[in-house]
Amino acid sequence: MRRDVGAAPSPGEFVGPWYSWWPGDLLPDFTPVPGFAAAPEPNDRTLVALAGGTPSELAAWRRDGNQPYGARIAGEIVACGWSASRTLAIGELDLVRPLAPGERYLWGFATADQWRGRGLYPRLLAAIVRNEGGGNRYWIGHKPGNVASGRGILKAGFGRVGDIYRQPTGEFALMPAGTPERARIGAAILGASVWSTPVSPPT
């Protein structure tokens, strides 16, 4: 197959964007939602009913340093998600990496169908950061094309670090979208290289 002269090499398959919140970044002040509260969630059966999984899986996740959070309105759980403090595990990418102290990976978020589109996701993300303390760095991503998740992450005060690509070798590369420092550290969290050759933005 002929390759166009001067065409930039491709970093591989786009597998999702990568975001972060660092100490010193702002957290938004949201308009209050009546009855809304977010806190660590002790009830595994409630989490299973909303987001799936099994009680034994949830117990293993807790043992591995994952803290579940629930968002409730008038006592009813309406959204949930997890904060990992020891291990970054992205099942869709078969990627498992240790997390250094002070790094957090946010994952496994779900919102009850009847409560979607009401801005609960960014409120829950911001509540997790406030609950765990502003001294940690937080990392989060989502699948390609999930515009709603990306919008919610940005509304919570997170910034886009870059875009993750899977190379033909199976290794990962991060195309920076923010500062070089965040790209370097964000790539290290993923065990990825930093890709510096410009490519067309993913859709």
C-alpha positions in Angstrom: 0.0 0.0 0.0 1.4 3.4 -1.0 2.0 5.8 1.9 1.6 9.5 1.2 4.9 11.3 1.3 5.3 13.4 4.4 2.4 11.8 6.2 2.9 11.7 10.0 3.1 8.2 11.6 0.0 7.1 13.5 0.3 6.5 17.2 -2.2 3.6 16.8 -5.8 3.0 17.9 -7.5 5.7 19.9 -8.8 4.1 23.1 -9.9 7.1 25.1 -9.1 10.5 26.7 -7.2 10.9 29.9 -8.0 13.6 32.5 -6.6 14.8 35.9 -7.2 17.0 38.9 -4.1 18.2 40.8 -3.7 20.0 44.1 -4.3 23.7 43.4 -6.8 23.1 40.7 -10.2 24.6 41.3 -13.3 22.7 42.3 -16.6 24.2 41.1 -19.3 25.4 43.4 -22.4 23.8 42.0 -25.9 25.0 42.4 -27.3 22.9 45.2 -29.5 20.0 44.4 -32.2 19.5 47.1 -31.4 16.5 49.2 -28.1 15.7 47.5 -25.3 14.1 49.6 -22.3 12.1 48.6 -20.1 10.1 50.9 -18.2 6.7 51.2 -20.8 4.0 50.6 -20.8 1.1 53.1 -23.7 -0.9 51.6 -22.4 -3.4 49.0 -25.8 -4.7 48.2 -26.9 -1.2 47.2 -23.8 -0.8 45.0 -24.5 -4.2 43.3 -28.1 -3.2 42.6 -27.0 0.1 40.9 -23.8 -0.8 39.1 -23.5 -4.6 39.0 -20.7 -6.8 40.2 -21.0 -9.4 42.9 -20.6 -9.1 46.7 -17.3 -11.1 46.5 -16.0 -8.9 43.8 -16.8 -5.8 45.8 -15.1 -7.2 48.9 -12.0 -7.9 46.8 -12.0 -4.4 45.4 -12.2 -2.9 48.9 -9.3 -5.1 50.1 -7.2 -3.9 47.2 -7.6 -0.2 48.3 -10.7 0.8 46.4 -13.2 3.0 48.2 -16.7 3.2 46.9 -18.8 6.4 47.0 -22.5 6.8 46.7 -24.5 9.9 45.9 -28.0 10.0 47.4 -31.0 12.2 47.1 -33.3 12.2 50.1 -31.6 9.0 51.2 -32.0 7.1 47.9 -28.8 6.1 46.1 -28.8 7.6 42.6 -25.1 7.4 41.5 -21.9 5.6 42.6 -18.2 5.3 41.7 -14.9 4.1 43.0 -11.6 5.7 44.1 -8.5 3.5 43.8 -5.5 4.2 45.9 -3.2 1.2 45.2 -3.9 -0.1 41.7 -5.0 1.4 38.4 -7.0 -1.3 36.6 -8.7 -0.5 33.2 -10.4 -3.7 32.2 -11.2 -2.6 28.7 -7.5 -2.1 28.0 -6.2 -5.1 30.0 -4.1 -2.5 31.8 -3.1 -3.0 35.5 -0.5 -0.7 37.1 0.5 0.1 40.7 -0.4 3.6 42.0 2.2 5.6 44.0 1.1 7.2 47.3 -0.9 10.3 46.6 -2.3 9.1 43.3 -5.9 8.2 42.8 -7.7 6.5 39.9 -11.5 7.1 39.7 -13.5 4.4 37.9 -16.7 2.4 37.8 -19.2 5.2 37.8 -22.9 4.6 37.3 -26.0 6.8 37.6 -29.6 5.5 37.9 -31.5 5.8 34.6 -34.1 8.2 36.0 -31.4 10.5 37.3 -29.2 10.9 34.3 -28.7 14.3 32.7 -29.2 16.1 36.0 -25.5 16.9 36.7 -25.0 14.3 39.4 -21.8 12.8 37.9 -19.6 16.0 38.2 -21.0 16.6 41.7 -20.0 13.1 42.8 -16.5 13.5 41.3 -16.0 16.8 43.1 -17.3 15.3 46.4 -14.8 12.5 46.2 -11.9 15.0 45.8 -13.1 17.0 48.7 -13.7 14.0 50.9 -10.2 12.5 50.2 -8.3 15.7 50.5 -6.8 18.1 48.0 -3.3 16.7 48.5 -3.9 13.8 46.1 -3.7 13.8 42.3 -6.8 12.2 40.6 -6.9 10.5 37.2 -9.9 9.4 35.2 -10.8 8.4 31.6 -13.7 7.2 29.5 -14.4 5.2 26.4 -14.2 7.0 23.0 -17.3 8.8 22.0 -18.8 9.1 25.5 -19.4 12.8 25.2 -21.6 12.9 28.3 -18.9 11.5 30.6 -16.3 13.9 29.1 -18.5 16.8 29.7 -19.2 15.8 33.3 -15.5 15.3 34.1 -14.6 18.7 32.8 -17.5 20.3 34.8 -16.0 18.7 37.9 -12.9 20.8 37.5 -10.7 18.1 35.8 -8.5 19.0 32.9 -7.8 16.9 29.8 -4.2 15.6 29.9 -4.2 13.9 26.5 -5.5 11.0 24.4 -4.5 7.4 24.9 -3.6 5.2 21.9 -2.8 1.5 21.7 0.1 1.0 19.4 0.5 -2.1 17.0 3.0 -3.5 19.5 0.3 -3.5 22.2 2.0 -0.7 24.2 0.3 2.6 24.9 1.1 6.1 23.9 -0.3 9.4 25.3 -0.9 12.3 22.9 -0.6 15.4 25.1 -3.5 17.9 25.2 -2.3 19.8 28.3 1.0 20.8 29.9 4.2 18.8 29.3 4.5 18.0 33.0 1.0 16.6 33.3 1.4 14.6 30.1 4.7 13.1 31.3 3.3 12.1 34.7 -0.1 11.0 33.2 1.8 8.8 30.7 3.9 7.3 33.5 0.7 6.4 35.5 -0.5 4.5 32.4 2.9 3.0 31.7 2.7 4.7 28.3 5.1 6.7 26.2 4.5 10.4 25.4 3.7 10.8 21.7 5.0 14.0 20.3 4.2 13.7 16.5 1.0 15.7 15.7 -2.0 13.7 14.4 -5.6 14.6 13.6 -7.7 14.8 16.8 -9.8 11.7 17.4 -13.5 11.8 17.0 
